[in-house]
């Protein structure tokens, strides 16, 4: 898993992050979703590393990274806090500017980084995601039935108790799809009570402080200024629920394009070749110049 990559712990101002990085070339940060760890990128990251420097952390609260202290407003699990971790991580690795790719919950941190640090983010790719505020504004019976977990996970204590009663039954997951080492890493995460709590806090933050941050973005007219790619799973329910995914993103990121990937939700595991090809094409070309981007690296 991640042959040739460096595996280490990197301390940023508010967290200790479990990180793998490797390759050479322009930097790309890959952010996993729930309930995965950085290992979800194990089939994509080595392929990208042939042309890019690829950085794969466990987000704070997830995997082997540190868990934030509980706060009444869930600020420690906010996407703003996690975006700050990511920017500090890339600075420590020597990168002043970088592209960021996020899947599922990791997408929320990815586009928060693009909103809060526009001078740092060169490209944004979001996989199986629309902004939290857009999802809530479209909340209807269909959304509530199919994404009920958003509202269940927002409740105190009960989600963790239900999950930890039988994590394997709750989350599923197969080594045939993930890979043997990746599956071990996944099961380590979902059987750890602190990690399960950290993952659920991500959802509690989503329906509270993260939503408030997005409302503020709308009030201030803040937009994502870098080129943006949205990919969604053909056999999952994002397009079924929301219809025009690119159209939704266009109100947040004017320079956006997107398409469906022939897979279920965990597309980096189920369709790694297609995901890699789409990311390579997007990350290589600047929409404004049509040339290879020159991404700065600090001294």
Secondary structure as GFF3:
##gff-version 3
##sequence-region A 1 299
A	DSSP	beta_strand	6	11	.	.	.	ID=ss1
A	DSSP	beta_strand	16	23	.	.	.	ID=ss2
A	DSSP	beta_strand	26	31	.	.	.	ID=ss3
A	DSSP	three_ten_helix	38	41	.	.	.	ID=ss4
A	DSSP	alpha_helix	45	48	.	.	.	ID=ss5
A	DSSP	beta_strand	52	57	.	.	.	ID=ss6
A	DSSP	three_ten_helix	75	77	.	.	.	ID=ss7
A	DSSP	alpha_helix	79	92	.	.	.	ID=ss8
A	DSSP	beta_strand	98	103	.	.	.	ID=ss9
A	DSSP	alpha_helix	105	116	.	.	.	ID=ss10
A	DSSP	beta_strand	121	127	.	.	.	ID=ss11
A	DSSP	alpha_helix	132	137	.	.	.	ID=ss12
A	DSSP	alpha_helix	141	146	.	.	.	ID=ss13
A	DSSP	alpha_helix	148	153	.	.	.	ID=ss14
A	DSSP	alpha_helix	158	165	.	.	.	ID=ss15
A	DSSP	alpha_helix	167	171	.	.	.	ID=ss16
A	DSSP	alpha_helix	175	178	.	.	.	ID=ss17
A	DSSP	alpha_helix	180	190	.	.	.	ID=ss18
A	DSSP	alpha_helix	193	206	.	.	.	ID=ss19
A	DSSP	alpha_helix	209	220	.	.	.	ID=ss20
A	DSSP	beta_strand	227	233	.	.	.	ID=ss21
A	DSSP	alpha_helix	238	242	.	.	.	ID=ss22
A	DSSP	alpha_helix	245	250	.	.	.	ID=ss23
A	DSSP	beta_strand	256	261	.	.	.	ID=ss24
A	DSSP	alpha_helix	267	270	.	.	.	ID=ss25
A	DSSP	alpha_helix	272	284	.	.	.	ID=ss26
###
